[in-house]
Amino acid sequence: MTKHRFSEDALSDWMRGAGPDSDVVISSRVRVARNLRSKPFPMLATSEQASEVLNQLAEVSRSRKLDAYGRFDTILLSDLSELEKRVLVEKHLISPNLANESRGGAVILSEDEAVSIMINEEDHLRIQCLYPGFQIGEAWTLASGIDDIFEEEADYAFDERRGYLTACPTNVGTGIRASVMMHLPALVLTQHINRILTAVTQVGLAVRGLYGEGSEALGNLFQISNQTTLGQSEDEIIENLHGVAKQIIEHERAARKRLLEESRMRIEDRVKRSYGILSHAAIMDSKEAAQRLSDVRLGADLGLLEGVTPQVLNELLVMTQPGFLQQAFNETMNSEQRDYRRAELIRSQLSGKNDHGGVEQ
């Protein structure tokens, strides 16, 4: 894998499989935050200290200890253009915080992009593992195995009473953030979403948008994740999230069934109108694109549309983002030009012409 491979395809290899419960859960993610005992946190580190951290942690991937989990490449953020960094963010392979880091920032990326190991982000080391569909337990198993490899080679900052020490106090303890990305259009349409999300927060979980904290829930996509990392074991955190997510899946499916039974013609009209607009519009802003892609995905999952797969819709969610759009067309664009190209790209993908990379349908 070259350092530019990630920018050529909107859909990471790990996303090509559907995964369990993929009609509601897009992906499952576990992120582990760790720091080296002997070095200051990245925000306080000098450039020299950040480079020492990078060299020490990158050495693990060069030592081939990660070979059991596939092939990995180390990508220095300093070697990437601002556009390439933005594409990495849009594909959820690095955080916006790391994209803005100029001192020793790097990502160790697996060939299928399911594993993303960020160096010198808010913490020295952040191990992120992604699985398609509802596989939060599997994501944790993978993250834990990779964490063990790094812990063999690095002296982690750890306190017997507090657990793993992190730059942000909310991550102290286990240092893990587990989340599921859920598509919940029926709960939104039936106006039950606020009740569900309020209940979620009352059991210690957080609700965020597509790109994490502070982001909007575009396209009826919601990230459900743990808020607490201290006072619970890793297994307890995973089990709690799994149990709540399972209930949300059941509520969403019940809402979809109710929509079909009580409002089938209206839902079918909504879905097909959105498909028609996506297939023929000349301009399309990102917010409208996300909403109409959500409608079309709902239609495909309910059997109201033929010939449209979840994979092409997953792909379009990334391809229609500003960074990937400019990468796909090899152009620097203003907002109006992006809206025009976004509509062009959507028309091309839905028609199966596939002119700008990605999965051919």
C-alpha positions as CSV (number, residue, x, y, z in Angstrom):
1,M,0.0,0.0,0.0
2,T,1.4,3.4,-0.9
3,K,0.8,6.4,1.3
4,H,-1.8,7.6,-1.3
5,R,-3.9,4.4,-1.6
6,F,-6.3,5.6,1.0
7,S,-7.2,8.6,-1.2
8,E,-8.0,6.5,-4.3
9,D,-11.0,4.6,-2.9
10,A,-13.8,6.1,-0.8
11,L,-14.7,2.7,0.6
12,S,-12.1,1.0,2.8
13,D,-11.6,-2.7,2.2
14,W,-13.1,-3.5,5.7
15,M,-16.4,-1.8,4.7
16,R,-17.0,-4.0,1.7
17,G,-18.5,-6.7,3.9
18,A,-21.9,-6.1,5.3
19,G,-21.5,-7.3,8.9
20,P,-24.2,-8.4,11.3
21,D,-27.2,-6.1,11.7
22,S,-25.9,-3.9,8.9
23,D,-29.4,-2.6,8.1
24,V,-29.1,-0.4,11.2
25,V,-25.4,-0.5,12.2
26,I,-23.0,0.9,9.7
27,S,-19.8,0.2,11.7
28,S,-18.4,-0.6,15.1
29,R,-15.3,1.1,16.5
30,V,-13.0,0.8,19.5
31,R,-10.3,3.3,20.2
32,V,-7.6,2.8,22.8
33,A,-5.6,5.8,24.2
34,R,-2.2,5.3,25.7
35,N,0.9,7.4,26.7
36,L,4.5,6.7,27.4
37,R,5.6,7.2,31.0
38,S,8.8,8.9,30.2
39,K,7.5,11.6,27.8
40,P,5.3,14.6,28.3
41,F,1.8,14.5,26.7
42,P,1.9,15.7,23.1
43,M,0.4,19.1,23.9
44,L,3.4,19.8,26.2
45,A,6.1,18.0,24.2
46,T,8.9,19.7,22.2
47,S,9.4,18.8,18.5
48,E,12.4,16.7,19.6
49,Q,10.3,14.7,22.2
50,A,7.5,14.2,19.7
51,S,10.0,12.8,17.2
52,E,11.4,10.4,19.8
53,V,7.9,9.1,20.6
54,L,7.2,8.6,16.9
55,N,10.5,6.7,16.4
56,Q,9.8,4.5,19.4
57,L,6.3,3.6,18.4
58,A,6.9,3.3,14.7
59,E,9.7,0.8,15.5
60,V,7.0,-1.7,16.6
61,S,5.5,-1.8,13.1
62,R,9.0,-2.1,11.6
63,S,9.8,-5.0,13.9
64,R,7.0,-7.1,12.2
65,K,5.3,-7.8,15.5
66,L,2.1,-6.6,13.9
67,D,2.3,-9.1,11.1
68,A,-0.3,-11.4,12.7
69,Y,-2.8,-8.6,12.1
70,G,-1.9,-7.9,8.5
71,R,0.4,-5.5,6.6
72,F,0.9,-2.0,8.0
73,D,2.5,1.2,6.6
74,T,3.6,4.2,8.6
75,I,2.4,7.5,7.0
76,L,4.0,10.7,8.3
77,L,1.5,13.6,8.4
78,S,4.3,15.9,7.2
79,D,4.5,14.0,3.9
80,L,0.8,14.6,3.1
81,S,-1.0,17.5,1.6
82,E,-3.7,19.3,3.4
83,L,-6.2,17.7,1.0
84,E,-4.9,14.2,1.7
85,K,-5.2,14.8,5.5
86,R,-8.7,15.9,5.0
87,V,-9.5,12.7,3.1
88,L,-8.1,10.7,6.0
89,V,-10.4,12.6,8.3
90,E,-13.4,12.0,6.1
91,K,-12.7,8.3,6.0
92,H,-12.5,8.3,9.8
93,L,-8.9,7.1,9.6
94,I,-7.5,10.0,11.6
95,S,-9.0,12.6,13.8
96,P,-9.3,16.3,12.9
97,N,-6.9,16.9,15.9
98,L,-4.2,14.8,14.3
99,A,-4.7,16.4,10.9
100,N,-3.8,19.7,12.5
101,E,-0.7,18.3,14.3
102,S,2.6,19.4,12.8
103,R,5.0,17.9,15.4
104,G,5.7,14.2,14.9
105,G,2.2,13.3,13.8
106,A,1.8,9.9,12.0
107,V,-0.6,7.1,11.4
108,I,0.2,3.4,11.1
109,L,-2.4,2.1,8.7
110,S,-3.4,-1.5,8.0
111,E,-3.8,-2.4,4.3
112,D,-7.5,-2.9,4.6
113,E,-7.7,0.3,6.7
114,A,-9.5,-1.5,9.5
115,V,-6.7,-0.6,11.9
116,S,-5.5,3.0,12.3
117,I,-2.8,3.7,14.9
118,M,-2.4,7.4,15.5
119,I,0.8,8.7,16.9
120,N,1.2,12.1,18.7
121,E,-2.5,13.0,18.5
122,E,-4.0,14.2,21.9
123,D,-2.2,11.1,23.3
124,H,1.0,9.5,22.3
125,L,-0.8,6.5,20.9
126,R,-4.4,5.9,19.8
127,I,-5.2,2.5,18.4
128,Q,-8.5,2.5,16.4
129,C,-10.1,-0.7,15.1
130,L,-13.2,-0.7,12.8
131,Y,-15.5,-3.5,11.8
132,P,-18.5,-3.4,9.5
133,G,-21.9,-3.8,11.1
134,F,-22.5,-4.6,14.7
135,Q,-19.3,-6.2,15.9
136,I,-18.2,-4.2,18.9
137,G,-16.9,-7.2,20.7
138,E,-14.7,-8.2,17.8
139,A,-13.4,-4.7,17.4
140,W,-12.4,-4.7,21.1
141,T,-10.6,-8.1,20.8
142,L,-8.6,-6.7,17.9
143,A,-7.7,-3.5,19.6
144,S,-6.7,-5.3,22.8
145,G,-4.4,-7.7,20.9
146,I,-2.6,-4.8,19.1
147,D,-2.4,-2.9,22.4
148,D,-0.7,-5.9,24.0
149,I,2.0,-5.7,21.3
150,F,2.7,-2.1,22.0
151,E,2.7,-2.6,25.7
152,E,5.4,-5.2,25.4
153,E,7.7,-2.6,23.8
154,A,6.6,0.6,25.6
155,D,6.4,1.6,29.2
156,Y,2.9,3.0,29.4
157,A,1.9,5.8,31.8
158,F,-0.2,3.8,34.3
159,D,-1.4,4.4,37.9
160,E,-2.5,1.5,40.1
161,R,-5.5,3.5,41.4
162,R,-6.5,5.5,38.3
163,G,-5.5,3.2,35.5
164,Y,-4.0,4.4,32.2
165,L,-3.2,8.1,32.3
166,T,-4.3,10.2,29.4
167,A,-4.2,13.9,28.2
168,C,-7.9,14.3,28.7
169,P,-9.3,13.3,32.2
170,T,-12.4,11.8,30.6
171,N,-10.2,9.0,29.1
172,V,-8.4,8.1,32.3
173,G,-8.9,4.6,33.5
174,T,-9.3,2.0,30.7
175,G,-8.6,4.6,28.1
176,I,-11.1,3.0,25.7
177,R,-13.8,4.6,23.6
178,A,-16.2,2.1,22.0
179,S,-18.9,3.3,19.6
180,V,-21.4,2.1,17.0
181,M,-22.4,4.2,14.0
182,M,-26.2,3.7,13.6
183,H,-28.6,4.7,10.8
184,L,-31.8,5.6,12.5
185,P,-34.1,7.2,9.9
186,A,-37.4,5.5,11.1
187,L,-36.9,6.7,14.6
188,V,-36.4,10.2,13.3
189,L,-39.4,10.0,11.0
190,T,-41.7,8.7,13.7
191,Q,-40.3,11.4,16.1
192,H,-39.2,8.9,18.7
193,I,-35.5,9.7,18.3
194,N,-35.3,12.3,21.1
195,R,-36.9,9.9,23.6
196,I,-34.5,7.1,22.7
197,L,-31.4,9.3,22.8
198,T,-32.4,10.8,26.1
199,A,-32.7,7.3,27.5
200,V,-29.2,6.5,26.1
201,T,-27.6,9.5,27.9
202,Q,-29.2,8.5,31.1
203,V,-27.4,5.1,31.1
204,G,-24.0,6.8,30.7
205,L,-23.6,6.7,27.0
206,A,-22.9,9.7,24.6
207,V,-24.6,10.5,21.3
208,R,-22.6,12.3,18.6
209,G,-22.8,13.0,14.9
210,L,-21.0,11.5,11.9
211,Y,-17.6,13.0,12.8
212,G,-17.7,12.7,16.6
213,E,-18.0,15.2,19.3
214,G,-19.6,18.5,18.3
215,S,-20.6,17.3,14.8
216,E,-24.1,17.2,13.4
217,A,-26.1,13.9,12.9
218,L,-26.2,14.3,9.1
219,G,-28.1,11.6,7.2
220,N,-29.7,10.3,10.3
221,L,-26.4,8.8,11.4
222,F,-25.6,8.7,15.1
223,Q,-22.6,7.6,17.0
224,I,-23.4,5.9,20.3
225,S,-20.4,5.6,22.6
226,N,-19.3,5.1,26.2
227,Q,-18.8,8.3,28.3
228,T,-17.1,6.6,31.3
229,T,-13.7,5.1,31.2
230,L,-13.0,5.1,34.9
231,G,-14.7,2.8,37.4
232,Q,-15.7,0.1,34.9
233,S,-13.7,-2.7,33.3
234,E,-13.2,-2.9,29.5
235,D,-15.6,-5.8,29.3
236,E,-18.2,-3.9,31.3
237,I,-18.0,-0.9,29.0
238,I,-18.3,-3.1,25.9
239,E,-21.2,-5.1,27.3
240,N,-23.1,-2.0,28.3
241,L,-22.7,-0.5,24.9
242,H,-23.7,-3.8,23.2
243,G,-26.8,-4.1,25.3
244,V,-28.0,-0.6,24.7
245,A,-27.2,-0.7,20.9
246,K,-29.1,-4.0,20.6
247,Q,-32.2,-2.3,22.1
248,I,-31.9,0.7,19.7
249,I,-31.6,-1.8,16.8
250,E,-34.9,-3.3,17.9
251,H,-36.6,0.1,18.3
252,E,-35.5,1.2,14.8
253,R,-36.7,-2.0,13.2
254,A,-40.0,-1.7,14.9
255,A,-40.3,1.9,13.7
256,R,-39.6,0.8,10.1
257,K,-42.2,-1.9,10.3
258,R,-44.7,0.6,11.6
259,L,-43.9,3.0,8.8
260,L,-44.5,0.2,6.2
261,E,-47.8,-0.8,7.8
262,E,-49.2,2.7,8.4
263,S,-47.5,5.0,5.8
264,R,-46.2,2.7,3.0
265,M,-47.2,5.0,0.1
266,R,-45.8,8.1,1.8
267,I,-42.5,6.4,2.6
268,E,-42.2,4.9,-0.9
269,D,-42.9,8.3,-2.4
270,R,-40.2,9.9,-0.1
271,V,-37.7,7.3,-1.0
272,K,-38.3,7.4,-4.8
273,R,-38.4,11.2,-4.8
274,S,-35.0,11.3,-3.1
275,Y,-33.6,8.7,-5.5
276,G,-35.0,10.7,-8.5
277,I,-33.4,13.9,-7.2
278,L,-30.1,12.3,-6.6
279,S,-30.2,10.7,-10.1
280,H,-30.9,14.0,-11.9
281,A,-30.0,17.0,-9.8
282,A,-27.4,19.5,-11.2
283,I,-26.3,20.8,-7.8
284,M,-26.4,19.2,-4.4
285,D,-25.0,20.6,-1.1
286,S,-23.6,18.1,1.5
287,K,-26.5,18.3,3.9
288,E,-29.1,17.6,1.3
289,A,-27.0,14.8,-0.2
290,A,-26.7,13.1,3.3
291,Q,-30.4,13.3,3.9
292,R,-31.4,12.0,0.5
293,L,-28.8,9.2,0.6
294,S,-30.4,8.3,4.0
295,D,-33.8,8.1,2.4
296,V,-32.5,5.9,-0.4
297,R,-30.7,3.6,2.0
298,L,-33.9,3.2,4.0
299,G,-35.7,2.4,0.8
300,A,-33.2,-0.2,-0.1
301,D,-33.3,-1.8,3.3
302,L,-37.1,-1.9,3.2
303,G,-37.2,-3.5,-0.2
304,L,-38.7,-0.4,-1.8
305,L,-35.8,0.1,-4.3
306,E,-34.1,-2.4,-6.5
307,G,-30.6,-2.3,-7.8
308,V,-29.2,0.0,-5.0
309,T,-26.8,-1.6,-2.5
310,P,-25.8,-0.3,0.9
311,Q,-22.1,-0.4,-0.3
312,V,-22.7,2.3,-2.9
313,L,-24.5,4.4,-0.4
314,N,-21.7,4.0,2.2
315,E,-19.2,5.0,-0.5
316,L,-21.2,8.1,-1.5
317,L,-21.3,9.3,2.1
318,V,-17.5,9.6,1.9
319,M,-17.1,10.5,-1.8
320,T,-19.5,13.5,-1.4
321,Q,-17.4,15.1,1.4
322,P,-15.4,18.2,0.4
323,G,-11.9,16.7,0.6
324,F,-12.7,13.5,-1.3
325,L,-14.6,15.4,-4.0
326,Q,-11.6,17.6,-4.7
327,Q,-9.3,14.5,-4.7
328,A,-11.6,12.6,-7.0
329,F,-11.8,15.4,-9.6
330,N,-8.2,16.7,-9.0
331,E,-9.6,20.2,-8.6
332,T,-9.5,22.9,-6.0
333,M,-13.1,24.0,-5.6
334,N,-15.2,26.6,-3.9
335,S,-18.5,25.7,-2.3
336,E,-20.6,26.2,-5.4
337,Q,-18.3,24.2,-7.5
338,R,-18.3,21.4,-4.9
339,D,-22.1,21.3,-5.0
340,Y,-22.0,20.9,-8.8
341,R,-19.4,18.2,-8.8
342,R,-21.1,16.4,-5.9
343,A,-24.3,16.1,-7.9
344,E,-22.3,15.0,-11.0
345,L,-20.5,12.3,-8.9
346,I,-23.7,11.0,-7.3
347,R,-25.4,10.8,-10.8
348,S,-22.4,8.8,-12.1
349,Q,-22.3,6.4,-9.2
350,L,-26.0,5.7,-9.1
351,S,-26.0,5.1,-12.9
352,G,-23.1,2.6,-12.5
353,K,-20.7,4.6,-14.7
354,N,-18.2,4.7,-11.8
355,D,-16.1,7.4,-13.4
356,H,-14.2,8.5,-10.3
357,G,-13.1,5.3,-8.5
358,G,-14.7,3.2,-5.9
359,V,-16.8,0.1,-6.2
360,E,-18.4,-0.7,-9.5
361,Q,-21.9,-1.9,-9.1
